[in-house]
């Protein structure tokens, strides 16, 4: 993964904290999107945006959408689409 361990930890903490505050698990998100015929990638990115993580910090560090999605897959335990 191209994301630094520190960036990954901040991202992970933020996203998982958001899910916890909303009373959701990774499986809840997966099931919700799957039931509607939506991709797991969409679920990951919608979760990221809903968490209000400052994504500019990741892009400013030279990461691309692909790098960020790889980190989100690891955080949310979703297989690649």
N, C-alpha and C positions, 0 to 999 in steps of 0.2 A: 504494500500500500504506500502511496506517495505521501499521504497525510502524516504529519509528525505525531509521535505518541501523545504529546501534550494537546495538540489540536483535536486528535481523536478522542481523548478523554473528556475534553470540554464539550465536544459535540455529543458524545454518548451520554454524559451526565445530563445535559440540557434536554435532549430528546426523551430520554427515559423518565426524567423528572416530569416533563410535560405529560407523558402518557399516564404516569402515576397520579398526577393531580386531576386528570380527567377520568380516572377510574378505569383506564383501558389497559389491556395487555397487547403484546405484539400479535397474539392470535386473534384478538377481537378485531384489530385493524385488518388483518389478512382476511378473515371471514367476511367482514363487511364489504370489502372491495371485491372479493371473489364472487360473492352472491350477486353483485351488480355487474359482473362481467368485466371488471376493470383490472388492469395489470397491477402486479406487485410493485413495479417501479412507480406507478402513479401513487400507490399507497405510501411508499417510502417518501416521495417528494412532498406529497400533501401533508404528511406528518411533520416533515422538516419545516415546511412553511408555517404550519399551524403552531409549531413550537416557538416561532419568532426568533430562532437562532440567527445571529448576525452573520449571514452567509458571506457578506463582503469580506470578512476576515479570511475566509477560506480562499476566495478568488484572488484576493490581494497577495496571498501566499503562493500563488501560482498553480492552484489546483483547478482542474476542469470538472465539468459535470460528471464525467466518467469516474474521476478520482473520488468525488464526493459520494456518488452512488455506491461505489465499492465499500466505502466506510459505512454508509447507511445499511447496506446489506448485512454487514457484520454486526452492526448494532441491533438491528431488528430481526436478525436470524432468519432472513428470507433467502431462499435460493435465487440464483440469477434468473431473470425472466427468459 
